[in-house]
Amino acid sequence: MIAKLKTFDLFMLSLLIISLPSVEAPKNFFLVGYLLTRIIFEFIEWKQRKIKWTRWDSLFLIVVLIAFISTICAGLPHLEEWKGYGALMTAILTGWFLSRAHYSRENYQGLFILIILGAIPPLLWGLYQYLIIHTKPDLQLHSVGHVNHSAIYLVMIFGASLGWFLSHFSLDKFKVRLSSLYLIALGILSLFFFVSLIIGESRAAFGVGIILGLLIINFVSKGIKIKLIGSILIMLIVLASIALKTGVIEKQIYNQEANNVLSSRDKVWNVSLEASRFSPFFGLGLSNWHFITLDHLKKSVEGRRKVFDANNYYFPGHSHNLYLSALVERGIVGLLVTLAFMLLWIGHIMKTFKWACRTKESILLWSGSLSAWLA
C-alpha cells in the first residue's frame, strides 16, 4: 500500500511539474491530487508516530498563522481576503509538503530535470505566438501568463539549466566532451533560455539573468579557465544585445528618454507605501491591494497634513514587489516573516555550498535553489 502511494505521489508531482507552465485546469487537478496524497502520508506517519518537526516546519506554520491573523484582521474587510488566503495556503502547503517529502536522490534529480524540460514546450509556443503569428504582444508562457511572471519563471529555469550544464562540463576533457551530444544539448538549452530573456524584454529579468549567470559560473565551475570563458561569453551576449539594439535595450532607452526608467513602478510602490499606513501591523488582507483607491490615499496623506498629488500614484492591480505586497497585505508582521523566510533560505544555500560542490548531482540542485532565491 505504502509503495503504491509513493508511486502515485511522485506521479502526481511529475504531472504537476509538466503542466505547471503549460496548461491551467490539469495543473490544478494534479496539484489537488498531490496535496491529498501528501495529507494521507502525513496522517500515516502521525499514526505511526514518525512525525519529525524542523525549523522549516515552524517557519511554514508561522507563515500560515500570520496570514490567517491578517485575514481576520484585514484593514479592508469583506472583500477578497479569504480568497487570497486560500491561494496563499495552496502555495504554502505545497512548499511545506515538498519540504517534508523525503524522496531519493534519483527522484530529486529526475524532478529537477523535469522542471527544466517542462518549460521548453510552453516557451516554444510562446515564441511562436509572439514572433511568428503575432497573437501575443509579448513573450508569455501559456499557463504562467503575464510577461513579467513568465520572465521570472524563465530566470529560474535559466539558472537551473546553466547549473545542470556546468555540473557536467570539464575543460580538461573538453575535446572528449565536445563529441557528447548530451553536453552540447545542455549548453544550447542554457543559451536558449538566456536568449529568451532578451526576447522577453523584461529588463529586470534580463539583469537578474546576467547576475545569476555570472554567479553560477563562478561558484560551481571547476577551474579559472572555465570561469573566465563563461563570464566572457555572457558579457559578449550582453554587448551583442546592446549593439543590435534588441527590444530590451530599446525599451530601456525609450524609458530613459521619457524619464520613466522604472516604468511607473515608483508610483506603484508609492501606493503600497501609503496604503501600508492604513493597517500597519497586520495589513489590508490578502488580494485586497486592487481595492485601494485614490480617495483612500488622499485621506491618508491629508490626514498627515501633507499635500496630496494624484500624479504620484499608479494602480496596475498589485504591488509589483514581493516585499511591498507582504507589507500591504499582511502588515509589518507579515513582512518580517517573509524576510525571515528569505534570510533562512539564503543562509541554507550558503551553508550547503561546500556540500554541493562534492558531486555534479548536488551542484545542479544547489544551482536551482540559488536561481529561485535570486529571482
SEVOLUM-957607 format. One record per residue (C-alpha): residue in one letter; x, y, z. Coordinates in pm, 1 decimal, padded with zeros to 6 digits. Last residue first. Example, Ala and Ser with C-alpha at 12.3 -4.5 7.8 and 13.67 -1.06 7.14 Angstrom:
% SEVOLUM-957607
type = S, c1 = 01367.0, c2 = -00106.0, c3 = 00714.0
type = A, c1 = 01230.0, c2 = -00450.0, c3 = 00780.0
***
This chain:
% SEVOLUM-957607
type = A, c1 = 01473.5, c2 = 03553.1, c3 = -00898.7
type = L, c1 = 01769.3, c2 = 03532.9, c3 = -00661.0
type = W, c1 = 01603.7, c2 = 03267.9, c3 = -00443.9
type = A, c1 = 01483.3, c2 = 03056.3, c3 = -00738.7
type = S, c1 = 01822.5, c2 = 03063.2, c3 = -00908.4
type = L, c1 = 02005.3, c2 = 02979.4, c3 = -00581.8
type = S, c1 = 01779.3, c2 = 02675.9, c3 = -00535.0
type = G, c1 = 01834.5, c2 = 02558.8, c3 = -00891.1
type = S, c1 = 02210.2, c2 = 02598.5, c3 = -00859.7
type = W, c1 = 02209.1, c2 = 02384.9, c3 = -00543.4
type = L, c1 = 02017.8, c2 = 02108.5, c3 = -00723.5
type = L, c1 = 02260.0, c2 = 02119.5, c3 = -01019.1
type = I, c1 = 02564.4, c2 = 02111.6, c3 = -00793.9
type = S, c1 = 02438.5, c2 = 01820.3, c3 = -00585.2
type = E, c1 = 02417.9, c2 = 01586.0, c3 = -00882.7
type = K, c1 = 02761.5, c2 = 01703.2, c3 = -01002.6
type = T, c1 = 02913.5, c2 = 01590.1, c3 = -00674.2
type = R, c1 = 03123.5, c2 = 01746.0, c3 = -00398.9
type = C, c1 = 03048.5, c2 = 02110.1, c3 = -00481.6
type = A, c1 = 02703.5, c2 = 02092.5, c3 = -00323.1
type = W, c1 = 02842.5, c2 = 02000.4, c3 = 00018.7
type = K, c1 = 03069.0, c2 = 02306.3, c3 = 00009.7
type = F, c1 = 02771.4, c2 = 02526.4, c3 = -00079.6
type = T, c1 = 02534.3, c2 = 02383.2, c3 = 00181.5
type = K, c1 = 02572.4, c2 = 02663.2, c3 = 00436.3
type = M, c1 = 02544.8, c2 = 02936.4, c3 = 00174.2
type = I, c1 = 02217.9, c2 = 02797.2, c3 = 00037.7
type = H, c1 = 02086.9, c2 = 02742.0, c3 = 00391.0
type = G, c1 = 02160.2, c2 = 03104.6, c3 = 00479.2
type = I, c1 = 01989.9, c2 = 03212.6, c3 = 00157.7
type = W, c1 = 01676.6, c2 = 03026.1, c3 = 00270.4
type = L, c1 = 01694.6, c2 = 03144.5, c3 = 00631.0
type = L, c1 = 01718.0, c2 = 03503.1, c3 = 00506.6
type = M, c1 = 01427.7, c2 = 03461.8, c3 = 00263.2
type = F, c1 = 01199.6, c2 = 03306.6, c3 = 00526.2
type = A, c1 = 01293.5, c2 = 03570.7, c3 = 00784.0
type = L, c1 = 01219.6, c2 = 03844.9, c3 = 00530.5
type = T, c1 = 00875.8, c2 = 03698.1, c3 = 00463.6
type = V, c1 = 00805.8, c2 = 03666.8, c3 = 00838.1
type = L, c1 = 00912.7, c2 = 04029.2, c3 = 00890.6
type = L, c1 = 00685.3, c2 = 04140.7, c3 = 00606.0
type = G, c1 = 00388.3, c2 = 03957.7, c3 = 00756.1
type = V, c1 = 00444.2, c2 = 04125.5, c3 = 01093.6
type = I, c1 = 00478.8, c2 = 04466.9, c3 = 00929.5
type = G, c1 = 00146.0, c2 = 04421.2, c3 = 00753.6
type = R, c1 = -00000.3, c2 = 04114.6, c3 = 00582.5
type = E, c1 = -00146.1, c2 = 04268.8, c3 = 00262.6
type = V, c1 = 00047.8, c2 = 04595.2, c3 = 00244.7
type = L, c1 = 00381.2, c2 = 04475.7, c3 = 00386.5
type = A, c1 = 00372.5, c2 = 04137.1, c3 = 00212.6
type = S, c1 = 00295.6, c2 = 04303.4, c3 = -00120.8
type = L, c1 = 00574.4, c2 = 04551.5, c3 = -00050.2
type = Y, c1 = 00813.0, c2 = 04259.8, c3 = -00006.5
type = L, c1 = 00720.8, c2 = 04073.2, c3 = -00323.2
type = N, c1 = 00712.7, c2 = 04384.0, c3 = -00542.2
type = H, c1 = 00491.3, c2 = 04468.0, c3 = -00839.2
type = S, c1 = 00244.6, c2 = 04596.5, c3 = -00576.8
type = H, c1 = -00075.7, c2 = 04473.5, c3 = -00741.2
type = G, c1 = -00356.6, c2 = 04583.8, c3 = -00974.5
type = P, c1 = -00178.8, c2 = 04828.4, c3 = -01206.4
type = F, c1 = -00272.2, c2 = 05136.4, c3 = -00995.4
type = Y, c1 = -00040.4, c2 = 05437.7, c3 = -01030.1
type = Y, c1 = 00036.0, c2 = 05712.1, c3 = -00779.3
type = N, c1 = 00240.3, c2 = 06032.8, c3 = -00772.7
type = N, c1 = 00011.3, c2 = 06201.2, c3 = -01025.1
type = A, c1 = -00268.4, c2 = 06208.6, c3 = -00763.3
type = D, c1 = -00080.4, c2 = 06474.4, c3 = -00566.4
type = F, c1 = -00184.7, c2 = 06509.7, c3 = -00199.5
type = V, c1 = -00029.6, c2 = 06791.8, c3 = 00004.4
type = K, c1 = 00057.2, c2 = 06690.7, c3 = 00361.2
type = R, c1 = -00137.1, c2 = 06740.0, c3 = 00683.0
type = R, c1 = -00087.3, c2 = 06379.2, c3 = 00798.2
type = G, c1 = -00459.5, c2 = 06319.8, c3 = 00746.5
type = E, c1 = -00408.4, c2 = 06478.3, c3 = 00404.6
type = V, c1 = -00193.6, c2 = 06183.1, c3 = 00305.1
type = S, c1 = -00429.0, c2 = 05918.3, c3 = 00446.8
type = K, c1 = -00747.4, c2 = 06074.5, c3 = 00308.5
type = K, c1 = -00584.9, c2 = 06116.1, c3 = -00031.6
type = L, c1 = -00466.3, c2 = 05757.8, c3 = -00033.9
type = H, c1 = -00809.2, c2 = 05615.4, c3 = 00042.5
type = D, c1 = -00970.0, c2 = 05852.5, c3 = -00209.0
type = L, c1 = -00716.2, c2 = 05742.2, c3 = -00470.6
type = T, c1 = -00842.7, c2 = 05389.5, c3 = -00427.9
type = I, c1 = -00712.2, c2 = 05063.7, c3 = -00277.8
type = F, c1 = -00931.6, c2 = 04771.1, c3 = -00383.9
type = H, c1 = -00650.9, c2 = 04630.0, c3 = -00601.0
type = W, c1 = -00442.2, c2 = 04559.7, c3 = -00291.4
type = N, c1 = -00707.3, c2 = 04334.6, c3 = -00134.6
type = S, c1 = -00559.2, c2 = 04003.5, c3 = -00251.7
type = L, c1 = -00451.8, c2 = 03915.0, c3 = 00104.9
type = G, c1 = -00581.4, c2 = 04145.9, c3 = 00375.4
type = L, c1 = -00522.6, c2 = 04513.3, c3 = 00443.7
type = G, c1 = -00219.2, c2 = 04466.3, c3 = 00665.7
type = F, c1 = -00147.3, c2 = 04300.2, c3 = 01001.3
type = F, c1 = 00058.2, c2 = 04563.9, c3 = 01184.6
type = P, c1 = 00031.7, c2 = 04874.6, c3 = 00965.6
type = S, c1 = -00340.3, c2 = 04885.5, c3 = 00888.2
type = F, c1 = -00395.5, c2 = 05201.7, c3 = 00684.9
type = R, c1 = -00027.0, c2 = 05302.8, c3 = 00686.5
type = S, c1 = 00064.0, c2 = 05023.3, c3 = 00443.1
type = A, c1 = -00157.2, c2 = 05203.0, c3 = 00190.7
type = E, c1 = 00096.2, c2 = 05486.2, c3 = 00164.7
type = L, c1 = 00387.4, c2 = 05251.6, c3 = 00098.0
type = S, c1 = 00185.1, c2 = 05039.1, c3 = -00141.7
type = V, c1 = 00055.5, c2 = 05332.8, c3 = -00346.3
type = N, c1 = 00404.1, c2 = 05485.2, c3 = -00358.0
type = W, c1 = 00531.6, c2 = 05147.1, c3 = -00483.2
type = V, c1 = 00301.9, c2 = 05175.9, c3 = -00783.9
type = K, c1 = 00429.2, c2 = 05529.2, c3 = -00848.0
type = D, c1 = 00790.2, c2 = 05404.8, c3 = -00830.1
type = R, c1 = 00699.9, c2 = 05121.4, c3 = -01066.7
type = S, c1 = 00599.7, c2 = 05380.8, c3 = -01327.2
type = S, c1 = 00811.5, c2 = 05206.4, c3 = -01592.3
type = L, c1 = 01117.0, c2 = 05235.2, c3 = -01362.5
type = V, c1 = 01321.2, c2 = 05436.3, c3 = -01613.2
type = N, c1 = 01037.4, c2 = 05680.8, c3 = -01678.0
type = N, c1 = 01215.3, c2 = 05999.7, c3 = -01785.8
type = A, c1 = 01068.3, c2 = 05953.0, c3 = -02134.8
type = E, c1 = 01420.9, c2 = 05942.5, c3 = -02277.8
type = Q, c1 = 01517.0, c2 = 05685.8, c3 = -02014.9
type = N, c1 = 01204.8, c2 = 05481.0, c3 = -02087.0
type = Y, c1 = 01283.3, c2 = 05475.6, c3 = -02459.6
type = I, c1 = 01646.8, c2 = 05375.5, c3 = -02399.6
type = Q, c1 = 01544.5, c2 = 05092.0, c3 = -02165.0
type = K, c1 = 01284.2, c2 = 04964.6, c3 = -02408.8
type = E, c1 = 01534.7, c2 = 04982.0, c3 = -02692.5
type = I, c1 = 01770.5, c2 = 04764.7, c3 = -02486.7
type = V, c1 = 01502.8, c2 = 04503.3, c3 = -02412.1
type = G, c1 = 01390.6, c2 = 04507.0, c3 = -02773.4
type = T, c1 = 01736.3, c2 = 04439.6, c3 = -02913.6
type = K, c1 = 01957.8, c2 = 04727.6, c3 = -03015.7
type = L, c1 = 02196.5, c2 = 04503.2, c3 = -03212.2
type = A, c1 = 02496.6, c2 = 04658.2, c3 = -03036.1
type = I, c1 = 02328.9, c2 = 04629.9, c3 = -02695.9
type = S, c1 = 02225.4, c2 = 04267.1, c3 = -02747.7
type = A, c1 = 02575.8, c2 = 04191.9, c3 = -02873.4
type = L, c1 = 02728.5, c2 = 04350.9, c3 = -02563.1
type = V, c1 = 02509.7, c2 = 04130.3, c3 = -02341.7
type = I, c1 = 02599.4, c2 = 03821.0, c3 = -02542.2
type = L, c1 = 02967.4, c2 = 03912.8, c3 = -02515.4
type = M, c1 = 02927.3, c2 = 03961.7, c3 = -02138.6
type = I, c1 = 02784.4, c2 = 03612.6, c3 = -02103.3
type = L, c1 = 03063.3, c2 = 03462.3, c3 = -02312.0
type = I, c1 = 03330.5, c2 = 03647.5, c3 = -02111.9
type = S, c1 = 03193.4, c2 = 03512.5, c3 = -01783.1
type = G, c1 = 03193.6, c2 = 03157.1, c3 = -01918.2
type = I, c1 = 03547.3, c2 = 03183.9, c3 = -02054.9
type = L, c1 = 03682.2, c2 = 03324.3, c3 = -01727.0
type = K, c1 = 03501.7, c2 = 03076.3, c3 = -01502.8
type = I, c1 = 03600.7, c2 = 02786.0, c3 = -01729.3
type = K, c1 = 03963.5, c2 = 02899.0, c3 = -01728.1
type = I, c1 = 03976.6, c2 = 02951.4, c3 = -01351.4
type = G, c1 = 03892.1, c2 = 02589.2, c3 = -01281.1
type = K, c1 = 03586.8, c2 = 02399.8, c3 = -01162.3
type = S, c1 = 03267.6, c2 = 02588.0, c3 = -01230.8
type = V, c1 = 03012.2, c2 = 02594.4, c3 = -00947.4
type = F, c1 = 03051.6, c2 = 02940.0, c3 = -00794.5
type = N, c1 = 03196.0, c2 = 03147.7, c3 = -01078.1
type = I, c1 = 02958.9, c2 = 03018.6, c3 = -01343.9
type = I, c1 = 02665.4, c2 = 03026.9, c3 = -01102.9
type = L, c1 = 02731.1, c2 = 03386.7, c3 = -01002.5
type = L, c1 = 02791.9, c2 = 03512.8, c3 = -01356.8
type = G, c1 = 02472.3, c2 = 03351.2, c3 = -01484.6
type = L, c1 = 02269.4, c2 = 03483.3, c3 = -01192.9
type = I, c1 = 02394.3, c2 = 03838.1, c3 = -01242.8
type = I, c1 = 02313.0, c2 = 03825.6, c3 = -01615.2
type = G, c1 = 01973.2, c2 = 03665.1, c3 = -01553.4
type = V, c1 = 01896.4, c2 = 03927.7, c3 = -01287.6
type = G, c1 = 01954.5, c2 = 04198.1, c3 = -01546.3
type = F, c1 = 01749.6, c2 = 04019.7, c3 = -01812.6
type = A, c1 = 01467.5, c2 = 03959.3, c3 = -01564.7
type = A, c1 = 01471.8, c2 = 04324.1, c3 = -01455.8
type = R, c1 = 01474.0, c2 = 04448.7, c3 = -01815.1
type = S, c1 = 01184.9, c2 = 04228.0, c3 = -01920.0
type = E, c1 = 01213.3, c2 = 04233.7, c3 = -02297.4
type = G, c1 = 01101.0, c2 = 03870.9, c3 = -02341.4
type = I, c1 = 01339.6, c2 = 03839.3, c3 = -02637.9
type = I, c1 = 01636.7, c2 = 03907.8, c3 = -02409.8
type = L, c1 = 01513.0, c2 = 03658.6, c3 = -02150.8
type = S, c1 = 01456.1, c2 = 03408.0, c3 = -02432.0
type = V, c1 = 01825.3, c2 = 03445.5, c3 = -02518.1
type = F, c1 = 01912.5, c2 = 03314.6, c3 = -02172.0
type = F, c1 = 01672.7, c2 = 03019.5, c3 = -02202.5
type = F, c1 = 01815.1, c2 = 02918.2, c3 = -02539.5
type = L, c1 = 02174.9, c2 = 02960.1, c3 = -02418.8
type = S, c1 = 02109.5, c2 = 02721.5, c3 = -02130.0
type = L, c1 = 01948.7, c2 = 02471.3, c3 = -02369.5
type = I, c1 = 02233.2, c2 = 02502.5, c3 = -02619.2
type = G, c1 = 02482.6, c2 = 02413.8, c3 = -02346.8
type = L, c1 = 02273.3, c2 = 02118.9, c3 = -02228.9
type = A, c1 = 02239.6, c2 = 01992.2, c3 = -02587.1
type = I, c1 = 02615.6, c2 = 02014.7, c3 = -02638.9
type = L, c1 = 02670.4, c2 = 01812.4, c3 = -02321.2
type = Y, c1 = 02431.0, c2 = 01538.6, c3 = -02431.9
type = L, c1 = 02560.0, c2 = 01535.6, c3 = -02786.9
type = S, c1 = 02899.3, c2 = 01439.4, c3 = -02647.6
type = S, c1 = 03169.5, c2 = 01495.8, c3 = -02906.0
type = L, c1 = 03277.4, c2 = 01813.2, c3 = -02730.8
type = R, c1 = 03322.8, c2 = 01613.3, c3 = -02412.1
type = V, c1 = 03627.4, c2 = 01434.2, c3 = -02545.6
type = K, c1 = 03791.6, c2 = 01752.4, c3 = -02661.9
type = F, c1 = 03684.9, c2 = 01936.4, c3 = -02348.0
type = K, c1 = 03817.8, c2 = 01679.9, c3 = -02102.8
type = D, c1 = 04029.9, c2 = 01927.6, c3 = -01908.9
type = L, c1 = 03762.7, c2 = 02192.7, c3 = -01968.6
type = S, c1 = 03512.3, c2 = 01988.6, c3 = -01768.9
type = F, c1 = 03137.8, c2 = 02040.2, c3 = -01804.8
type = H, c1 = 02884.2, c2 = 01804.6, c3 = -01648.2
type = S, c1 = 02784.3, c2 = 02020.1, c3 = -01348.5
type = L, c1 = 02820.9, c2 = 02323.0, c3 = -01574.4
type = F, c1 = 02526.9, c2 = 02217.8, c3 = -01790.1
type = W, c1 = 02293.2, c2 = 02142.2, c3 = -01499.5
type = G, c1 = 02391.7, c2 = 02467.6, c3 = -01328.7
type = L, c1 = 02311.3, c2 = 02653.1, c3 = -01650.6
type = S, c1 = 01974.5, c2 = 02475.2, c3 = -01668.3
type = A, c1 = 01888.4, c2 = 02581.9, c3 = -01312.9
type = G, c1 = 01989.1, c2 = 02941.6, c3 = -01376.3
type = F, c1 = 01784.0, c2 = 02956.3, c3 = -01696.0
type = I, c1 = 01481.1, c2 = 02791.3, c3 = -01533.7
type = M, c1 = 01476.7, c2 = 03046.7, c3 = -01253.3
type = V, c1 = 01505.4, c2 = 03336.1, c3 = -01496.5
type = L, c1 = 01236.4, c2 = 03179.1, c3 = -01716.5
type = Y, c1 = 00983.7, c2 = 03173.1, c3 = -01431.3
type = I, c1 = 01050.5, c2 = 03538.0, c3 = -01351.4
type = A, c1 = 01010.7, c2 = 03627.5, c3 = -01719.9
type = S, c1 = 00678.8, c2 = 03441.5, c3 = -01738.4
type = H, c1 = 00552.5, c2 = 03643.2, c3 = -01443.7
type = N, c1 = 00664.5, c2 = 03965.5, c3 = -01609.2
type = V, c1 = 00506.3, c2 = 03873.5, c3 = -01944.1
type = H, c1 = 00173.1, c2 = 03790.3, c3 = -01781.5
type = G, c1 = 00064.5, c2 = 03427.5, c3 = -01808.4
type = V, c1 = 00219.7, c2 = 03130.1, c3 = -01635.7
type = S, c1 = -00016.8, c2 = 02888.7, c3 = -01808.6
type = H, c1 = 00084.8, c2 = 02979.0, c3 = -02163.8
type = L, c1 = 00440.4, c2 = 03102.3, c3 = -02111.6
type = Q, c1 = 00444.0, c2 = 03457.1, c3 = -02239.5
type = L, c1 = 00660.2, c2 = 03657.2, c3 = -02478.9
type = D, c1 = 00495.4, c2 = 03985.9, c3 = -02573.6
type = P, c1 = 00200.5, c2 = 04135.2, c3 = -02763.3
type = K, c1 = 00055.2, c2 = 03786.4, c3 = -02821.5
type = T, c1 = -00125.4, c2 = 03669.9, c3 = -03134.9
type = H, c1 = 00168.3, c2 = 03773.1, c3 = -03353.1
type = I, c1 = 00171.3, c2 = 03456.3, c3 = -03570.3
type = I, c1 = 00550.2, c2 = 03438.7, c3 = -03591.3
type = L, c1 = 00734.3, c2 = 03624.4, c3 = -03314.7
type = Y, c1 = 00489.0, c2 = 03634.9, c3 = -03023.5
type = Q, c1 = 00272.2, c2 = 03329.2, c3 = -03076.0
type = Y, c1 = 00563.7, c2 = 03113.5, c3 = -03195.3
type = L, c1 = 00785.1, c2 = 03235.9, c3 = -02911.0
type = G, c1 = 00511.0, c2 = 03147.2, c3 = -02662.2
type = W, c1 = 00467.9, c2 = 02802.5, c3 = -02818.9
type = L, c1 = 00842.3, c2 = 02739.0, c3 = -02793.7
type = L, c1 = 00838.5, c2 = 02859.4, c3 = -02432.8
type = P, c1 = 00532.4, c2 = 02646.8, c3 = -02349.9
type = P, c1 = 00708.5, c2 = 02334.9, c3 = -02489.2
type = I, c1 = 01051.9, c2 = 02404.6, c3 = -02329.4
type = A, c1 = 00949.2, c2 = 02474.9, c3 = -01968.8
type = G, c1 = 00882.8, c2 = 02108.9, c3 = -01890.2
type = L, c1 = 01245.3, c2 = 02028.0, c3 = -01974.1
type = I, c1 = 01365.0, c2 = 02239.5, c3 = -01682.9
type = I, c1 = 01113.2, c2 = 02114.4, c3 = -01427.4
type = L, c1 = 01158.9, c2 = 01754.7, c3 = -01545.9
type = I, c1 = 01534.1, c2 = 01781.1, c3 = -01488.4
type = F, c1 = 01473.1, c2 = 01879.5, c3 = -01125.5
type = L, c1 = 01211.5, c2 = 01607.3, c3 = -01078.2
type = G, c1 = 01456.5, c2 = 01345.1, c3 = -01205.9
type = Q, c1 = 01735.4, c2 = 01472.8, c3 = -00984.4
type = Y, c1 = 01508.3, c2 = 01470.1, c3 = -00681.6
type = N, c1 = 01391.1, c2 = 01116.8, c3 = -00757.9
type = E, c1 = 01747.7, c2 = 00992.1, c3 = -00803.4
type = R, c1 = 01847.5, c2 = 01134.6, c3 = -00464.9
type = S, c1 = 01552.9, c2 = 00955.6, c3 = -00307.0
type = Y, c1 = 01246.2, c2 = 01144.0, c3 = -00192.0
type = H, c1 = 01189.3, c2 = 01265.0, c3 = 00161.5
type = A, c1 = 00869.1, c2 = 01466.4, c3 = 00145.3
type = R, c1 = 00864.2, c2 = 01715.4, c3 = 00432.5
type = S, c1 = 00995.0, c2 = 02011.9, c3 = 00232.0
type = L, c1 = 00756.5, c2 = 01924.3, c3 = -00050.4
type = F, c1 = 00468.4, c2 = 01921.9, c3 = 00197.2
type = W, c1 = 00556.8, c2 = 02272.2, c3 = 00312.9
type = G, c1 = 00604.9, c2 = 02406.4, c3 = -00038.6
type = T, c1 = 00266.9, c2 = 02273.3, c3 = -00149.9
type = L, c1 = 00107.7, c2 = 02387.0, c3 = 00176.7
type = I, c1 = 00243.4, c2 = 02737.9, c3 = 00121.1
type = A, c1 = 00113.0, c2 = 02761.2, c3 = -00236.1
type = T, c1 = -00234.4, c2 = 02632.0, c3 = -00153.0
type = M, c1 = -00249.0, c2 = 02839.6, c3 = 00166.1
type = L, c1 = -00159.9, c2 = 03153.1, c3 = -00029.7
type = A, c1 = -00444.8, c2 = 03096.0, c3 = -00274.5
type = G, c1 = -00690.6, c2 = 03027.1, c3 = 00007.7
type = Y, c1 = -00576.0, c2 = 03337.4, c3 = 00194.0
type = G, c1 = -00630.4, c2 = 03543.8, c3 = -00118.6
type = K, c1 = -00986.7, c2 = 03417.0, c3 = -00148.1
type = W, c1 = -01033.2, c2 = 03489.7, c3 = 00220.4
type = E, c1 = -00901.1, c2 = 03845.6, c3 = 00175.1
type = E, c1 = -01118.5, c2 = 03915.4, c3 = -00127.1
type = L, c1 = -01351.1, c2 = 04187.4, c3 = 00009.2
type = H, c1 = -01521.3, c2 = 04171.3, c3 = 00348.9
type = P, c1 = -01254.9, c2 = 04374.0, c3 = 00530.6
type = L, c1 = -01013.8, c2 = 04645.3, c3 = 00411.6
type = G, c1 = -00778.4, c2 = 04656.2, c3 = 00712.9
type = A, c1 = -00799.7, c2 = 04277.3, c3 = 00733.5
type = C, c1 = -00795.5, c2 = 04145.6, c3 = 01093.8
type = I, c1 = -00942.5, c2 = 03802.4, c3 = 01007.4
type = T, c1 = -00714.6, c2 = 03777.3, c3 = 00703.3
type = S, c1 = -00402.9, c2 = 03916.8, c3 = 00868.5
type = I, c1 = -00448.8, c2 = 03664.3, c3 = 01151.7
type = F, c1 = -00472.1, c2 = 03382.5, c3 = 00896.4
type = A, c1 = -00164.1, c2 = 03507.6, c3 = 00708.6
type = I, c1 = 00023.8, c2 = 03518.0, c3 = 01039.9
type = L, c1 = -00083.9, c2 = 03160.3, c3 = 01114.2
type = V, c1 = 00013.2, c2 = 03019.7, c3 = 00773.7
type = V, c1 = 00351.0, c2 = 03195.3, c3 = 00766.9
type = I, c1 = 00417.5, c2 = 03082.3, c3 = 01126.5
type = L, c1 = 00342.3, c2 = 02721.8, c3 = 01029.8
type = F, c1 = 00586.6, c2 = 02739.7, c3 = 00738.1
type = L, c1 = 00851.6, c2 = 02875.8, c3 = 00974.8
type = S, c1 = 00794.2, c2 = 02605.8, c3 = 01233.2
type = D, c1 = 00811.1, c2 = 02334.9, c3 = 00967.7
type = W, c1 = 01135.2, c2 = 02488.2, c3 = 00844.8
type = R, c1 = 01270.4, c2 = 02477.4, c3 = 01199.2
type = T, c1 = 01219.3, c2 = 02102.6, c3 = 01193.5
type = W, c1 = 00949.5, c2 = 01862.1, c3 = 01320.9
type = K, c1 = 00952.0, c2 = 01487.1, c3 = 01266.3
type = I, c1 = 00633.2, c2 = 01278.3, c3 = 01262.5
type = K, c1 = 00707.6, c2 = 00905.8, c3 = 01287.4
type = R, c1 = 00441.2, c2 = 00832.0, c3 = 01545.9
type = Q, c1 = 00294.2, c2 = 00552.5, c3 = 01332.4
type = K, c1 = -00044.0, c2 = 00724.1, c3 = 01331.7
type = W, c1 = 00126.9, c2 = 01056.1, c3 = 01259.6
type = E, c1 = 00327.3, c2 = 00898.0, c3 = 00979.4
type = I, c1 = 00005.9, c2 = 00762.6, c3 = 00825.5
type = F, c1 = -00166.0, c2 = 01101.6, c3 = 00856.9
type = E, c1 = 00128.7, c2 = 01279.3, c3 = 00697.1
type = F, c1 = 00125.0, c2 = 01032.5, c3 = 00407.5
type = I, c1 = -00251.1, c2 = 01080.7, c3 = 00358.4
type = I, c1 = -00200.3, c2 = 01458.2, c3 = 00356.4
type = R, c1 = 00076.4, c2 = 01412.4, c3 = 00097.3
type = T, c1 = -00161.0, c2 = 01223.1, c3 = -00131.6
type = L, c1 = -00427.1, c2 = 01490.3, c3 = -00094.5
type = L, c1 = -00173.9, c2 = 01759.7, c3 = -00182.6
type = Y, c1 = -00055.1, c2 = 01572.1, c3 = -00492.5
type = G, c1 = -00406.0, c2 = 01508.4, c3 = -00623.5
type = V, c1 = -00503.1, c2 = 01872.0, c3 = -00562.5
type = L, c1 = -00195.0, c2 = 01984.5, c3 = -00755.1
type = F, c1 = -00268.7, c2 = 01737.7, c3 = -01035.1
type = F, c1 = -00617.6, c2 = 01882.9, c3 = -01078.9
type = N, c1 = -00486.8, c2 = 02240.2, c3 = -01065.5
type = K, c1 = -00224.1, c2 = 02152.3, c3 = -01326.4
type = P, c1 = -00491.7, c2 = 01997.8, c3 = -01547.9
type = A, c1 = -00701.0, c2 = 02319.8, c3 = -01549.8
type = E, c1 = -00423.8, c2 = 02563.5, c3 = -01645.7
type = V, c1 = -00199.8, c2 = 02405.5, c3 = -01908.3
type = S, c1 = 00162.9, c2 = 02482.7, c3 = -01995.1
type = P, c1 = 00379.1, c2 = 02634.7, c3 = -01722.7
type = L, c1 = 00261.9, c2 = 02398.4, c3 = -01444.1
type = S, c1 = 00162.5, c2 = 02104.0, c3 = -01666.0
type = I, c1 = 00497.2, c2 = 01923.8, c3 = -01653.2
type = I, c1 = 00554.4, c2 = 01998.2, c3 = -01284.5
type = L, c1 = 00201.7, c2 = 01891.9, c3 = -01186.2
type = L, c1 = 00237.5, c2 = 01569.7, c3 = -01387.7
type = S, c1 = 00561.2, c2 = 01493.2, c3 = -01200.4
type = L, c1 = 00402.4, c2 = 01570.3, c3 = -00863.8
type = M, c1 = 00104.0, c2 = 01345.9, c3 = -00935.8
type = F, c1 = 00329.4, c2 = 01056.7, c3 = -01044.9
type = L, c1 = 00563.5, c2 = 01107.3, c3 = -00749.9
type = D, c1 = 00271.6, c2 = 01073.9, c3 = -00506.8
type = F, c1 = 00120.6, c2 = 00782.8, c3 = -00702.6
type = T, c1 = 00448.1, c2 = 00591.9, c3 = -00671.7
type = K, c1 = 00468.8, c2 = 00669.3, c3 = -00300.7
type = L, c1 = 00108.6, c2 = 00553.9, c3 = -00254.6
type = K, c1 = 00182.5, c2 = 00228.6, c3 = -00436.3
type = A, c1 = 00478.9, c2 = 00162.5, c3 = -00207.3
type = I, c1 = 00272.6, c2 = 00246.1, c3 = 00102.2
type = M, c1 = 00000.0, c2 = 00000.0, c3 = 00000.0
***
